[in-house]
Amino acid sequence: MAVYTHLGAEQLAALIAEFDVGQLVSAKGIAEGVSNSNWLIETSGRDGAGARFILTMYEFRIEIEDLPFFLSLLDFLAAHGCPVPRTIHDRQGQLYRRLGDKAVALIEFLPGVSVSEPTAGQAHAVGRALAQLHLAAAGFDQARANGMGTAEWQRLADECTPAGLASIDADFAALVAQQLPELIANWPLHLPSSVIHADLFPDNVLMLGETVTGLIDFYFACTDITAYDVAVTHAAWCFDASGRQFDAAVSAALLAGYEELRPLSDEERAALPLLARGAAMRFALSRAYDWMNTPADALVMRKDPLAFARRLRFYADPANAAVFARA
Amino acid sequence: MAVYTHLGAEQLAALIAEFDVGQLVSAKGIAEGVSNSNWLIETSGRDGAGARFILTMYEFRIEIEDLPFFLSLLDFLAAHGCPVPRTIHDRQGQLYRRLGDKAVALIEFLPGVSVSEPTAGQAHAVGRALAQLHLAAAGFDQARANGMGTAEWQRLADECTPAGLASIDADFAALVAQQLPELIANWPLHLPSSVIHADLFPDNVLMLGETVTGLIDFYFACTDITAYDVAVTHAAWCFDASGRQFDAAVSAALLAGYEELRPLSDEERAALPLLARGAAMRFALSRAYDWMNTPADALVMRKDPLAFARRLRFYADPANAAVFARA
């Protein structure tokens, strides 16, 4: 969460004038986004009745290169009925604008709040929304490699080093050493793939009651195993933040909601325990890397890697395989 | 700018339910406030037509003790026609609510953006708004000592030490050593006092074109020399950010706007060069203290103390006294 760049009112007004959205009325830097800066923008609207948008500034080359994929994916999914924010095209029809060495995009504002303690009803709705996304994305003709796939897990583990992982927690280092080679060797690359969100944590879902009003933050979206996205979402929604407490009702509701729209094949079902171990490994390792490379006194919140090491242990325990068994 | 505390949707919804403002529709942590956390909140509104608010969480004891002053001042000024946000009282009529050891207040959202390069027309409007605030505040019956007055300047200079100030810039240390005793000895305590904003930088003024739509961030508001507030505002608006470039047209417009509503007495006019030196000293010293006590790699933006040392030199130069002479 950050606002890296200061944009004065004059710059903001000039930027907003490049879009057909009325006059700038308000702009507040918001504490969202990890590597980009975001503002909640209000304008007079095309009809004078007011309109709101999220303005995002992308600062890093790698993110800017992928912008056409991310932004046209939003447009495609919105056009196919998914609750995702549309990209507002500028007066020349462009998806984003360059501003020096940065890029900016104007994105539809969606109502809703992110839940912290999901109910089964909310998990059911999220499962449905994820299936809807996968079905709609089947028609999207662009692809993007998963930069956080198995090769990256190995690289992160190597960078952390066994000693580094052990400095976080001795059992954690042993868990990675035991699980990682097995996951990579058995990763089910033969399963159906599609565009996936790959990061559908509660933070990235806007809800009003039990209705999903927005799936947001697609900056990890990529082409990968479809059922892996179910596993990531399961790991993200079915535990308390510490990873100690599994919620069986939320888990069952999430899977049932998903299968209402996209039933899992027997092969996908059978692979879910492995995919969920992989999902837990992915976040345990990226968090471990960030943990070791973020000064303890920095004002960025470090996320505890052990919260996902605990999930990994849960998924690796054969006694818990029933979680993914067909009801 | 910060959001220190995470508030989940469930906690936010429960909190908003304590106010008669409709249902929670959206909440975004915003990058404003130095020692408190802020959210831009949208609700369905009392009439279902939607409404927006700023929710502020106060984390520090000292700020919470002063909340009755700050929040009832906003109410008083708004009731007297000043463009300041009203405090939304809760269903029990309270100005703020306790949440554990913290406090939260719901404040009216005002449109407008903060300018970076003020025009003379904008400075004129800000001068008028400041005079309006001073006139209205005359009827406010609460008082608060200025925690950033001359005694605090001395304390900050002592804490920084001459060697510390010299480590920022050798000339800066000499300037403080020369100016500070003189300012304290001659500080015009006999001038009229009132409630003052004491921090009316462009960041704390919302504008649409040349109209002031909001004066915000009253957390330095206190009872002090009224003309000192004019001097603070002058130092904040009439220079470029580096303090190198003085804008005579903005200066003249600011003072003319102010005097349209509250003409300065001859004594106040005559004291302005000294008061402006004091204003520049106050920000130079608080910034120097923050500079020396903020790690260079922290993610908080350190503000350059020399930008106000340059203003101090400008105001101390007799050749510039004409800036404050009656036209």
Interface residues (C-beta under 8 A of the other chain):
Chain A: M1 A2 V3 H6 G8 A9 E10 Q11 L12 A13 L24 V25 S26 A27 K28 G29 I30 A31 E32 L40 E42 F109 P111 G112 V113 S114 V115 S116 E117 L206 M207 L208 P295 D297 A298 L299 V300
Chain B: M1 A2 V3 H6 G8 A9 E10 Q11 L12 A13 L24 V25 S26 A27 K28 G29 I30 A31 E32 L40 E42 F109 P111 G112 V113 S114 V115 S116 E117 L206 M207 L208 P295 D297 A298 L299 V300
